[in-house]
Amino acid sequence: MPELISLDQAEHLGIDQVHDLYEKYVSRSQVSLIGSFGFGRDLVDSAEGAWITLRDGRRILDFTGGIGVLNHGHNHPRVLAARDRFRQRRRMEVHKNFFSPYVAALSHNLAALLPGDLDICYFPNSGAEAVEGAVKLAYKYHGGRRGTVLHTDIAFHGKLLGAGSLTASPEIHFEFPRIPGTDSFAFGDLASFELALERHRDSTGRSDVYAVVLEPFSASALRECPPAFLREVRRLCTEQDIVLVFDEVYTGWGKTGELFHFMRCPGLVPDILAMSKSFGGGKSSISGYVAREPVFRRAYDNLADATLHSTTYYGFGEETATALEAVLVAVEEDFPGRARALGEQLSAGLARIAARHPRLVASTTGRGALHGVFLRPGPELPDRVRALLPAAARDPQAVPKLLTAAVIAALYREHGILTFFGSNRDIALIVSPPLVAGEEEAGLFLNALDAVLAKGATRLLTGFLKEKVTA
């Protein structure tokens, strides 16, 4: 019998042992990439709210928000209690032959919270699966008679072959096979969208577009669509019978100051809404898409097609029970209001920091609890530092990327604050606190960022490069 590692043994592995196992069985490149930062050489003991406690006792302020997963923070007590209740009562986990009261209740609650007739729900595992399910539903709605799906030029919808075909981000730099019939238009640009529609008409003027997939707020690029653009896209999609899909995998459940970002526009309703990340309360891997009733009825609501889209794990118990409680928490604890309060403090604080460091901060942007800081090295960066950056000759984003990485490293090493960066076109330091963070945590972050930027580009870059060399 092979020697297997038990749960107890796994919890007592040291960082060198974890690195060794990753290199052997997961990815050597991940060890090289993440290991160059301080957090890549630490192990976590526990986490609660906006805080992470390391094995050596240090407390880290998590300002990544779990990259969209942790609106509820780490281990929200109500979410934990819901999962404990499910287990203690030995509720049934997965079975496709029984109806689930959790699926029924969760579907009802989403329909009650969402505008219009967004009423019919389906719950897969990941955001990419939700997007793919939505696109598949749109294709079936048209009976396969149309062959084109449109997305934006900065889209990020996932990394599966289907969702990846709709993603237009430098993060996917390898050319994988694509689903047929994809085309793009410029984000938030109505003229570009109208041209894309015109490109896909036949000789009789009939549209070949079966779906438009759009992020009302692009979390990967820190850009939002103007309300007038979204309304006109809705009008044109209705006029041409095109299924309009809003991807709010990241921005859902209060992140930008509304329950979903598109709800900033009263009366605006997509045909399908995709969600994930914080939908599971930071504990369960669950996503969902919610369709307008007429769209779903035409596509799947008949005996022949009732199981044309299904998964083994649809109706999974603990995940839907967790999401049921997570949604109640988001509503009852007013996550949108919390995001707006954080947004006011972050927006004003980041503007002050930009004014104090004009050579380093190119711009700041964002809404609610999702902001970005765009950095630039400035003209004072010495040639001796640029000489250490051979990638700069090949990649114009190399210096901003390294500078942002240096800021992330300094925030963690010197101030105990965890952040990350986005790389969709421009490089941004992402400011994405969980919605359980408050004024004190936001103040700690702003003061720390101010102190780090005061070092200047030269000290930040040389210190980071030396740390990578010795790591």
C-alpha positions as a printed Julia matrix, in Angstrom:
471×3 Matrix{Float64}:
   0.0    0.0     0.0
   1.42   3.43   -0.92
   2.3    5.84    1.87
  -0.52   8.39    1.98
  -0.66  11.72    3.8
  -3.45  12.01    6.37
  -5.46  15.14    7.11
  -3.6   15.59   10.39
  -0.24  15.24    8.67
  -1.28  17.71    5.93
  -2.14  20.31    8.57
   1.37  19.99   10.03
   3.38  20.21    6.79
   6.03  22.93    6.77
   6.42  25.48    3.99
   9.43  23.69    2.49
   7.48  20.42    2.43
   4.5   22.16    0.79
   6.79  23.73   -1.85
   8.37  20.33   -2.52
   5.0   18.63   -2.97
   3.77  21.44   -5.24
   6.89  21.13   -7.38
   6.45  17.37   -7.69
   2.67  17.07   -8.05
   1.11  20.46   -8.82
   3.28  23.04  -10.64
   6.91  24.07  -10.33
   6.06  27.36  -12.03
   3.47  28.23   -9.4
   6.11  27.78   -6.71
   8.48  30.02   -8.64
   5.84  32.7    -9.27
   4.05  32.86   -5.91
   7.13  31.92   -3.9
   8.82  35.17   -4.94
   6.37  37.08   -2.72
   6.38  37.0     1.07
   2.95  35.35    1.16
   4.37  32.53   -0.96
   6.67  31.64    1.94
   4.02  31.71    4.68
   1.32  29.24    5.69
  -2.06  30.2     7.12
  -3.3   28.96   10.47
  -6.8   30.48   10.48
  -8.9   33.28    9.01
 -11.87  35.32   10.2
 -13.61  38.33    8.69
 -11.08  40.5     6.86
  -8.1   38.99    8.7
  -5.76  36.03    8.16
  -3.64  34.62   11.0
  -0.37  32.98    9.95
   1.26  30.04   11.7
   3.82  32.34   13.28
   1.0   34.41   14.84
   1.15  37.41   12.49
  -2.19  38.89   11.41
  -2.65  39.85    7.76
  -5.36  42.22    6.5
  -6.85  40.54    3.43
  -7.65  43.31    0.95
  -8.06  40.91   -1.98
 -11.59  39.95   -0.96
 -10.65  36.47   -2.15
 -10.56  37.92   -5.69
 -14.32  38.33   -5.53
 -15.17  35.25   -3.46
 -15.12  36.8     0.02
 -17.75  39.54    0.21
 -18.75  37.77    3.44
 -15.15  37.67    4.64
 -13.46  34.54    5.93
 -15.64  32.1     7.87
 -18.72  34.25    8.38
 -20.42  32.84   11.51
 -23.86  32.55    9.91
 -22.46  30.75    6.89
 -20.52  28.35    9.12
 -23.61  27.72   11.25
 -25.68  26.85    8.16
 -23.09  24.3     7.05
 -22.78  22.85   10.56
 -26.56  22.49   10.76
 -26.66  20.67    7.43
 -24.02  18.17    8.58
 -25.31  17.66   12.1
 -28.76  16.78   10.77
 -27.23  14.47    8.14
 -29.1   16.11    5.3
 -28.81  14.42    1.93
 -25.94  15.79   -0.11
 -26.31  14.77   -3.77
 -29.04  12.81   -5.5
 -30.61  13.58   -8.86
 -33.72  11.49   -8.22
 -35.12  13.64   -5.4
 -36.25  17.24   -5.48
 -34.17  19.54   -3.27
 -35.9   21.98   -0.88
 -32.68  24.03   -0.91
 -32.72  24.42   -4.71
 -36.41  25.34   -4.54
 -35.93  27.94   -1.8
 -32.76  29.42   -3.31
 -34.45  29.77   -6.72
 -37.43  31.51   -5.11
 -35.19  33.97   -3.27
 -33.21  34.9    -6.38
 -36.4   35.46   -8.35
 -37.73  37.65   -5.52
 -34.57  39.76   -5.39
 -34.0   40.22   -9.12
 -36.02  42.62  -11.29
 -38.49  41.75  -14.01
 -39.13  38.12  -14.89
 -35.62  36.85  -14.11
 -37.21  33.81  -12.49
 -35.71  30.51  -13.69
 -32.51  29.35  -11.97
 -29.79  26.77  -12.53
 -26.85  26.13  -10.2
 -23.57  24.72  -11.55
 -20.17  24.95   -9.81
 -18.09  27.78  -11.29
 -18.48  31.14  -12.98
 -17.21  29.79  -16.3
 -19.83  27.03  -16.17
 -22.54  29.6   -15.48
 -21.46  31.64  -18.52
 -21.28  28.54  -20.72
 -24.7   27.4   -19.53
 -26.13  30.83  -20.34
 -24.63  30.81  -23.85
 -25.87  27.27  -24.45
 -29.37  28.32  -23.34
 -29.26  31.27  -25.75
 -28.23  29.0   -28.62
 -31.05  26.55  -27.86
 -33.51  29.46  -27.57
 -32.89  30.11  -31.26
 -33.06  26.42  -32.12
 -29.56  26.44  -33.58
 -30.67  28.75  -36.41
 -28.19  31.5   -35.44
 -24.45  31.04  -35.14
 -22.79  34.14  -33.63
 -22.13  35.25  -30.06
 -20.69  38.7   -29.33
 -18.45  39.74  -26.43
 -16.32  42.79  -25.59
 -12.66  43.38  -26.36
 -11.72  43.3   -22.64
 -14.04  40.46  -21.64
 -13.15  38.0   -18.92
 -15.66  35.15  -18.73
 -13.49  32.22  -17.66
 -10.83  29.81  -18.88
 -12.77  26.79  -20.13
 -12.76  26.29  -23.89
 -16.23  27.83  -24.27
 -15.92  30.66  -21.76
 -12.32  31.16  -22.87
 -13.57  31.71  -26.41
 -15.45  34.74  -25.08
 -12.55  36.02  -22.97
 -10.37  38.76  -24.47
  -7.64  39.19  -21.88
  -3.83  38.93  -22.09
  -4.11  36.38  -19.28
  -5.09  33.84  -21.94
  -2.11  34.26  -24.25
  -2.16  30.78  -25.8
  -4.48  30.11  -28.72
  -6.8   27.29  -27.64
  -9.6   25.92  -29.86
 -12.6   28.23  -29.84
 -16.32  27.67  -30.16
 -17.45  28.77  -33.63
 -18.98  32.14  -34.37
 -17.43  34.49  -31.81
 -16.83  38.18  -32.49
 -16.02  41.21  -30.33
 -16.81  44.91  -29.99
 -15.21  47.7   -27.97
 -16.26  47.8   -24.31
 -18.86  50.5   -23.68
 -18.71  51.72  -27.3
 -22.15  51.83  -28.91
 -20.89  52.52  -32.44
 -18.58  49.49  -32.22
 -21.45  47.34  -30.96
 -23.73  48.46  -33.79
 -21.0   47.64  -36.33
 -20.62  44.17  -34.82
 -24.36  43.61  -35.22
 -24.21  44.76  -38.85
 -21.33  42.38  -39.61
 -23.57  39.46  -38.78
 -26.64  39.99  -40.94
 -27.54  37.84  -43.92
 -28.61  39.16  -47.33
 -32.19  39.57  -46.11
 -31.11  41.65  -43.11
 -31.78  38.87  -40.59
 -29.41  38.79  -37.59
 -27.18  35.76  -37.04
 -26.38  36.81  -33.44
 -27.94  34.54  -30.84
 -26.29  36.06  -27.74
 -24.44  39.11  -26.46
 -22.35  38.4   -23.33
 -21.39  41.51  -21.4
 -19.91  42.56  -18.05
 -21.69  45.75  -16.92
 -18.58  46.36  -14.77
 -15.32  44.75  -15.87
 -13.58  43.69  -12.65
 -10.44  42.65  -14.55
 -10.06  46.01  -16.31
 -11.72  48.28  -13.69
 -14.09  49.8   -16.24
 -17.88  50.14  -16.23
 -20.33  50.47  -19.08
 -22.21  53.79  -19.21
 -25.91  53.33  -18.32
 -26.96  54.82  -21.67
 -24.86  52.19  -23.47
 -26.43  49.33  -21.49
 -29.93  50.61  -22.18
 -29.29  50.91  -25.92
 -27.75  47.43  -26.04
 -30.89  46.16  -24.31
 -33.1   47.94  -26.84
 -31.2   46.58  -29.84
 -31.13  43.05  -28.44
 -34.9   43.17  -27.86
 -35.48  44.57  -31.35
 -33.41  41.8   -32.98
 -34.45  38.98  -30.62
 -30.89  38.52  -29.29
 -30.41  36.98  -25.85
 -28.59  39.48  -23.62
 -26.38  37.86  -20.96
 -24.91  39.9   -18.1
 -21.87  38.36  -16.43
 -21.77  39.51  -12.79
 -19.66  36.62  -11.51
 -17.35  39.06   -9.67
 -19.54  42.11   -9.11
 -22.61  40.32   -7.77
 -23.87  40.42   -4.19
 -23.15  44.04   -3.43
 -19.57  44.53   -4.56
 -20.04  47.82   -6.42
 -22.83  49.26   -4.27
 -25.93  47.55   -5.68
 -26.98  43.93   -5.22
 -25.87  43.51   -8.85
 -24.15  46.28  -10.76
 -26.75  46.42  -13.57
 -29.42  47.28  -10.97
 -27.98  50.82  -10.9
 -30.15  51.27  -14.01
 -33.84  51.01  -12.99
 -35.91  49.03  -15.45
 -32.9   47.41  -17.14
 -33.24  43.6   -17.22
 -30.95  41.17  -19.07
 -32.32  37.92  -20.47
 -29.85  35.88  -18.41
 -27.73  36.83  -15.39
 -24.61  34.8   -14.48
 -23.24  34.82  -10.91
 -20.7   32.99   -8.76
 -17.79  33.84   -6.4
 -19.46  35.39   -3.29
 -22.71  33.56   -4.09
 -21.35  30.71   -1.94
 -20.51  32.87    1.07
 -16.8   32.16    0.73
 -17.31  28.49    1.65
 -19.15  26.73   -1.15
 -18.21  26.27   -4.8
 -21.45  27.25   -6.47
 -22.52  29.46   -9.34
 -25.81  30.21  -10.96
 -27.52  31.65  -13.96
 -31.02  33.1   -13.85
 -33.07  33.39  -17.03
 -36.15  35.35  -17.96
 -39.06  32.97  -18.01
 -39.94  33.25  -21.75
 -36.31  32.55  -22.74
 -36.08  29.42  -20.6
 -39.54  28.15  -21.54
 -38.81  28.26  -25.26
 -35.38  26.63  -24.88
 -35.8   23.8   -22.39
 -39.28  23.63  -20.89
 -40.6   20.49  -22.58
 -40.27  16.81  -21.74
 -37.84  16.09  -24.56
 -35.41  18.84  -23.52
 -35.94  18.93  -19.74
 -32.53  17.33  -19.06
 -30.71  18.61  -22.14
 -28.58  20.7   -19.81
 -27.77  18.98  -16.53
 -24.87  17.97  -14.29
 -24.38  15.2   -11.73
 -23.98  17.8    -8.99
 -27.06  19.87   -9.81
 -29.13  19.97   -6.64
 -26.1   19.44   -4.4
 -27.3   19.95   -0.87
 -24.69  21.62    1.33
 -23.67  24.02   -1.43
 -27.21  25.28   -2.08
 -27.94  25.42    1.67
 -24.8   27.52    2.11
 -25.77  29.85   -0.75
 -29.27  30.18    0.72
 -27.79  31.55    3.95
 -25.12  33.62    2.14
 -27.82  35.43    0.14
 -29.8   36.16    3.32
 -26.65  37.57    4.95
 -25.9   39.79    1.94
 -29.42  41.23    2.07
 -29.94  41.46    5.84
 -26.46  42.9     6.53
 -26.89  45.36    3.63
 -23.81  44.45    1.62
 -24.59  47.07   -1.05
 -24.7   49.79    1.64
 -21.44  48.54    3.13
 -19.83  48.67   -0.32
 -21.03  52.25   -0.85
 -19.57  53.32    2.5
 -16.25  51.64    1.72
 -16.34  53.21   -1.74
 -16.68  56.73   -0.39
 -13.7   56.26    1.93
 -11.54  54.49   -0.65
 -12.33  56.89   -3.47
 -11.46  59.96   -1.38
  -8.38  58.3     0.15
  -7.0   57.08   -3.16
  -7.53  60.53   -4.69
  -5.45  62.06   -1.87
  -2.72  59.45   -2.39
  -2.67  60.15   -6.14
  -2.26  63.86   -5.43
   0.6   63.15   -2.98
   2.44  60.84   -5.42
   1.76  62.23   -8.92
   4.94  60.71  -10.38
   3.94  57.2    -9.3
   0.14  57.18   -9.58
  -1.17  57.55  -13.1
  -4.84  57.28  -12.1
  -7.32  55.67   -9.75
 -10.78  54.39  -10.52
 -13.53  52.2    -9.16
 -16.89  51.95   -7.48
 -17.99  50.55   -4.14
 -15.53  48.02   -2.77
 -13.74  47.49   -6.08
 -11.07  50.02   -7.07
  -7.84  50.1    -9.06
  -4.62  52.09   -8.74
  -2.64  52.43  -11.97
   1.06  53.03  -11.36
   3.84  54.36  -13.57
   7.59  54.41  -12.83
   8.07  58.03  -13.84
  10.99  59.63  -15.69
  13.28  59.51  -12.64
  13.83  55.73  -12.9
  17.61  55.35  -13.39
  19.08  53.46  -16.33
  20.8   51.08  -13.9
  17.35  49.95  -12.69
  15.98  49.68  -16.22
  19.01  47.54  -17.09
  17.81  45.02  -14.51
  14.54  44.68  -16.42
  15.37  42.91  -19.71
  11.7   42.04  -20.18
  10.95  45.75  -20.63
  12.41  45.64  -24.12
   9.88  42.95  -25.12
   6.86  43.91  -23.03
   5.86  47.59  -22.6
   3.9   46.57  -19.5
   6.91  44.91  -17.85
   7.97  47.92  -15.75
   4.43  48.84  -14.54
   3.84  45.15  -13.79
   7.04  44.86  -11.75
   6.38  48.16  -10.01
   2.89  47.03   -9.01
   4.32  43.7    -7.85
   6.9   45.59   -5.78
   4.12  47.59   -4.11
   2.2   44.38   -3.37
   5.34  42.82   -1.88
   6.06  45.89    0.29
   2.46  46.14    1.52
   2.64  42.54    2.66
   6.19  42.51    4.04
   6.13  45.85    5.86
   2.46  46.4     6.71
   0.83  42.95    6.75
  -1.66  43.76    3.99
  -2.49  41.33    1.2
  -3.35  42.74   -2.25
  -3.15  41.58   -5.89
  -3.02  43.06   -9.38
  -5.16  42.83  -12.49
  -3.61  42.5   -15.92
  -6.39  43.0   -18.45
  -4.7   45.45  -20.85
  -3.39  47.89  -18.21
  -1.82  46.8   -14.92
  -3.7   47.87  -11.79
  -3.22  47.35   -8.1
  -6.65  45.96   -7.21
  -8.31  47.28   -4.06
 -11.07  44.78   -3.31
 -11.81  44.44    0.42
 -14.44  42.04    1.72
 -17.7   43.76    2.56
 -17.31  42.9     6.24
 -14.32  45.28    6.37
 -14.99  48.69    7.84
 -13.63  52.18    8.23
 -10.69  51.05   10.39
  -9.49  48.42    7.92
  -9.82  50.82    4.98
  -7.83  53.42    6.91
  -5.06  50.91    7.64
  -4.81  50.08    3.95
  -4.76  53.7     2.78
  -2.06  54.68    5.31
   0.04  51.67    4.33
  -0.25  52.39    0.59
   0.73  56.01    1.18
   3.83  54.91    3.14
   4.85  52.35    0.51
   4.53  54.79   -2.4
   6.6   57.33   -0.47
   9.6   55.06   -1.09
   9.6   55.98   -4.78
   9.91  53.76   -7.83
  13.67  53.22   -7.62
  13.7   51.9    -4.04
  10.61  49.8    -4.59
  11.92  48.13   -7.75
  15.49  47.55   -6.57
  14.24  46.12   -3.27
  11.78  43.81   -5.01
  14.32  42.59   -7.56
  16.89  41.88   -4.86
  14.26  39.97   -2.88
  13.42  37.84   -5.95
  17.08  37.07   -6.56
  17.64  35.93   -2.95
  14.29  34.1    -2.64
